[in-house]
Amino acid sequence: MQIRSIYTASLLSALMLSGAAQAEYSAADEIKVLQGFKAGGGSDTLAQLTQPFLRELLGVEFINEYIPGATGAIAWTRLTQQSPNDGSVVSITNTPMLMTNYIMNDAINYSIDELTPIANVVTDPGIIVVPEDSPYQTVEDLLAAAEERPGQITVANSGVGGDDFFSTIMIEKATGLSFQKVPFQGDGPSATAALGSKVDASFNNLGNVFGHIQSGSLRPLAVFTRERLDILPDVPTMLEKDIDVVAGSSRGYSAPADIPDEARDELIAAFEALKENDEFQKTAEERAMVLDIQTGDDYGQMMQEMEGQFEEIWADVKDEVNE
């Protein structure tokens, strides 16, 4: 482990040199990035933020392949069980959905033990947004409507098993209310449904809808954070409303299990270099993306802890959800 740490540190130093000393990725000339959702959602937003910087650091092209369906499970099954483990293929891994897929569905047979965690990059807070012409001006208005019409207020989410899906369940459990949950193939389609007033609200992620909030086409009602966000100072948290829901979606990169140590270390070093990249930090802030870079074993530990947390949540609510 000490040898690997020294090697990774030396790689990090190399990657942080000027463009003239650009590193070259040892495993491939290009890296295919599997995305389990349609273009335009949270995964794609992360790719567009991160990959231009990684391209410069590693001297390799990134090719995004969109494989929507089964709330990411098709892409992650391909990653873990059908992709070469030579460092030429990675996937954006969305947690908790990565784990809740197989926690909720015995037919899904991949697991986090079958991948190589590379790096978490962002933890994107959950948020409730409504169309600009919505009659609901506040989160209290939305909750009151749900109380008056149980099971009739339509709430979009990014797919069954995602953080938005679970956020809805958590609010239902905390309030005794019920919503009509409407799953989509990713955050992008969920937001689009709200933009077109096809649903009453979308439980989404801040990074995906911030531009629409800025333009006024979506109205934020509440965020699922512990404290108000500096970029949305007028938007209350659910905790302020005495509803104990703190949630979001973390997104990062993983590879198949047992990729070469050299490729793993080079990838991890590139993400470590992003921590010190001022331009990257500024770009993330401009796009309302909350950085939470955890690499290698730390990312793996994060996944394991989250797996245990959502196993407990699902055990508590599965009988009601499956009715």
Order of alpha helices (4+ residues) and beta strands (2+ residues): alpha-beta-alpha-beta-alpha-beta-alpha-beta-alpha-beta-alpha-beta-alpha-beta-alpha-beta-beta-alpha-alpha-beta-alpha
